[in-house]
């Protein structure tokens, strides 16, 4: 076993941990995720898909996460032209996390379109949402050579709330010091 998952799971299987996946969304209909998907169970949380923001967090009926791309309560991954799309990336990442921590809850947050684009504002809003909704781990499987003050501030906010943030250092073999936000001291960079 290359990853030694069994050995890692002897230490922890992720029980009681919420992992936010900020990505292209998650295929919420996939039966492999059925037992791992986060649901808002906080005190004064959303109680039903009734069009009312019971928890007064500014997100109506965000019972299963949030879609910052379409600004709605359905963070389900959508398909696109496979020649230019990274659709499926969020589900792929959630699947890896499920293998690593099979008892953790996965909080899907859609912040990227199927072609993998987003904005600093959208990413920052997603990070803040994750921290505010109890994510102990926030997965950021993306990177850019461009720095962003608003993303940096959102990361600091999440760290102050007790979240651990993990970001991609890149897959292209280029200078890892230029991968943002993985190069921040508040983030664990993973290649």
SVG drawing of the C-alpha trace seen along z (x, -y; Angstrom):
<svg xmlns="http://www.w3.org/2000/svg" viewBox="-41 -43 52 45">
<polyline fill="none" stroke="black" stroke-width="0.4" points="0.0,0.0 1.8,-3.1 0.0,-5.7 0.0,-3.6 -3.6,-4.7 -4.3,-1.8 -1.4,-3.0 -2.6,-6.6 -6.1,-5.5 -4.9,-3.7 -4.1,-7.2 -7.3,-8.9 -10.1,-8.2 -11.4,-11.8 -14.3,-11.2 -15.8,-14.5 -13.8,-16.5 -15.4,-18.6 -13.3,-19.1 -14.4,-21.9 -13.6,-21.2 -13.5,-24.5 -13.5,-23.5 -15.8,-22.9 -18.4,-21.3 -19.1,-17.7 -21.3,-15.1 -23.7,-14.9 -25.6,-12.0 -22.6,-9.7 -23.4,-6.9 -19.7,-6.8 -20.3,-10.2 -23.7,-9.4 -22.3,-8.9 -19.7,-11.6 -21.5,-14.7 -21.8,-17.6 -25.2,-18.7 -25.8,-21.9 -26.7,-20.5 -25.4,-23.5 -27.7,-25.0 -30.0,-27.5 -28.9,-25.9 -31.1,-25.6 -34.0,-23.3 -35.5,-22.7 -35.4,-23.8 -38.1,-26.4 -36.7,-29.6 -36.0,-31.0 -32.5,-31.7 -33.1,-30.3 -29.5,-30.6 -29.2,-34.2 -25.9,-33.6 -26.9,-35.3 -27.3,-32.0 -30.8,-30.8 -31.3,-27.0 -27.5,-26.3 -28.3,-22.9 -25.7,-21.1 -23.0,-23.7 -23.0,-26.7 -22.4,-27.4 -20.6,-30.7 -20.5,-30.5 -24.3,-30.4 -25.0,-32.0 -27.4,-29.2 -27.6,-26.4 -26.7,-23.6 -22.9,-23.0 -23.3,-20.0 -20.6,-19.7 -21.8,-20.4 -20.4,-19.1 -18.9,-20.9 -17.0,-20.4 -14.5,-17.6 -11.8,-19.1 -11.7,-22.3 -13.2,-21.3 -11.8,-20.3 -15.3,-19.3 -15.0,-16.3 -12.0,-17.8 -14.1,-18.6 -15.5,-15.1 -12.0,-13.6 -10.6,-15.6 -13.5,-14.7 -12.9,-11.1 -9.3,-11.3 -10.2,-12.9 -12.8,-10.2 -10.0,-7.6 -7.7,-9.4 -10.3,-10.2 -13.3,-7.9 -15.2,-9.1 -14.8,-12.9 -17.7,-15.0 -17.1,-16.7 -18.5,-20.3 -18.9,-21.0 -18.3,-24.6 -18.4,-25.4 -16.1,-28.4 -14.9,-27.3 -16.6,-26.9 -16.2,-23.6 -13.3,-25.2 -11.5,-25.9 -11.9,-29.7 -12.8,-31.8 -12.0,-35.2 -10.2,-36.2 -13.4,-37.5 -15.2,-34.2 -12.4,-32.2 -12.2,-34.5 -16.0,-34.3 -15.8,-30.5 -12.9,-30.3 -14.8,-32.5 -18.0,-30.4 -16.0,-27.2 -14.5,-28.7 -17.9,-30.1 -19.6,-26.7 -17.2,-24.7 -14.6,-23.4 -11.5,-22.2 -9.7,-21.5 -10.1,-23.6 -8.8,-22.1 -7.7,-24.5 -6.6,-22.3 -5.7,-25.3 -2.9,-27.8 -1.9,-30.9 1.3,-33.0 -0.8,-36.1 -1.1,-37.2 -4.4,-38.4 -4.9,-40.5 -8.6,-39.5 -7.7,-35.8 -4.8,-36.3 -7.2,-38.1 -9.8,-35.2 -7.1,-32.7 -6.0,-34.6 -9.7,-34.8 -10.0,-31.0 -6.8,-30.4 -8.1,-32.6 -11.3,-30.5 -9.1,-27.3 -9.2,-26.0 -6.1,-24.3 -5.8,-25.2 -4.1,-23.0 -3.3,-24.3 -1.8,-22.8 1.7,-23.8 1.2,-22.9 1.6,-19.9 3.7,-21.4 7.2,-21.3 7.7,-25.1 9.0,-27.2 6.9,-26.3 7.7,-29.6 5.4,-31.3 2.3,-29.2 -0.2,-31.2 -1.8,-30.6 0.4,-27.5 3.4,-29.8 1.7,-31.6 2.9,-30.7 -0.8,-30.2 -1.2,-27.4 0.2,-23.9 1.5,-23.5 1.2,-20.0 2.6,-18.9"/>
</svg>
